[in-house]
Amino acid sequence: MKKVQSICRALQQLRKRGEIMADANIPYSLNSKHVAEATRSLLHERGVTLAEIAELVMILQKKYYPNLTMEECLENVDAVLSKREVQNAVLTGIQLDKLAEEGNLLSPLQEMLANDEGLYGVDEILAFSIVNVYGSIGFTNYGYIDKLKPGVLERLNDKSSGVINTFLDDIVGAVAAAASSRIAHRKQADLEIEVTGTTEEDKNL
């Protein structure tokens, strides 16, 4: 039994690396764990840590919640990254950045991404799919952090490095904005429970 399990694991690893093709007769089945792990792995590969995103959250929310801790910020960033919609956006955006960096996109898209073309707004549209996860308040947070570009966003926007982060800078800002919105909703729920004993806010978001 252990030998069979070992062989199955080895085959899965080979399929992940593309060294063997999956059986065409087997229906596709999404591996949620693999998607979540790939999301975090790509962020790490591109030099972005969850702590750096949490620092952006702190910038956005410290004024409203003076007692907010970095631990809370990290917890909310982690919650945002657990959402499938967010994972899809992260995987898509980073893959496009990498393809552009390798010069593997067709013209004129290759040049647009390589130069972060001002009239190309698809990167921001993808970011909006993340921001919208926690409601319209996220758009205000996103607009502010995108204009200010503090911390990790300043580094990701540095064009002199030769690294293409056309999608990634917007994605990181959007994750921070969504985490900030989540904090605001949960803090409101806590306040309502404290005052009235009940709340209409969904604390399971």
Residue pairs with C-beta under 8 A, 6 or more apart in sequence:
11 20
14 20
15 21
15 22
16 34
32 84
35 84
35 87
35 88
35 91
36 81
36 82
36 87
38 87
38 91
39 81
39 86
39 87
39 90
39 91
40 50
40 81
42 90
42 91
42 94
42 95
43 49
43 50
43 90
43 94
46 94
46 97
46 165
46 168
47 155
48 152
48 156
48 168
48 172
49 152
50 74
50 77
50 78
50 81
51 70
51 74
52 151
52 152
52 172
53 77
53 152
53 172
53 175
53 176
53 179
54 70
54 73
54 74
54 76
54 77
54 176
54 179
55 70
55 73
55 151
55 152
56 145
56 150
56 151
56 152
56 153
56 172
56 173
56 176
57 73
57 76
57 77
57 176
57 179
57 180
57 183
58 68
58 70
58 73
59 145
59 148
59 150
59 151
60 141
60 144
60 145
60 176
60 177
60 180
61 68
61 73
61 180
61 183
61 184
62 68
64 184
64 187
65 183
65 187
68 183
72 183
73 179
73 183
76 179
76 180
76 182
76 183
77 175
77 176
77 179
79 179
79 182
79 205
80 86
80 130
80 133
80 134
80 175
80 178
80 179
80 182
81 87
81 90
81 175
83 133
85 129
85 130
85 133
86 130
86 133
86 175
86 178
88 129
89 126
89 127
89 129
89 130
89 171
89 174
90 130
90 171
90 175
92 126
92 167
93 123
93 126
93 127
93 167
93 168
93 170
93 171
94 167
94 168
94 171
96 105
96 113
96 166
96 167
97 113
97 164
97 165
97 166
97 167
97 168
98 164
99 105
100 109
100 110
100 113
100 114
100 164
100 166
101 114
101 163
101 164
103 110
103 114
104 110
105 113
111 117
112 120
113 120
113 164
113 166
113 167
114 164
114 166
116 159
116 164
116 166
120 166
123 166
123 167
123 170
124 170
126 167
126 170
126 171
127 142
127 170
127 171
127 173
127 174
128 139
128 142
128 174
130 171
130 174
130 175
130 177
130 178
131 138
131 139
131 141
131 142
131 174
131 177
131 178
131 181
132 138
132 139
133 178
134 178
134 181
134 182
134 185
134 205
135 181
135 185
137 181
137 184
137 185
138 174
138 177
138 178
138 180
138 181
139 177
141 176
141 177
141 178
141 180
141 181
142 173
142 174
142 177
145 153
145 173
145 176
145 177
146 153
146 170
146 173
149 157
149 169
149 173
152 172
153 169
153 172
153 173
156 165
156 168
156 169
156 172
157 165
157 169
182 205
185 201
185 202
185 205
186 201
186 203
186 205
188 199
188 201
189 199
189 201
189 202
189 203
192 198
192 199
192 200
192 201
193 199
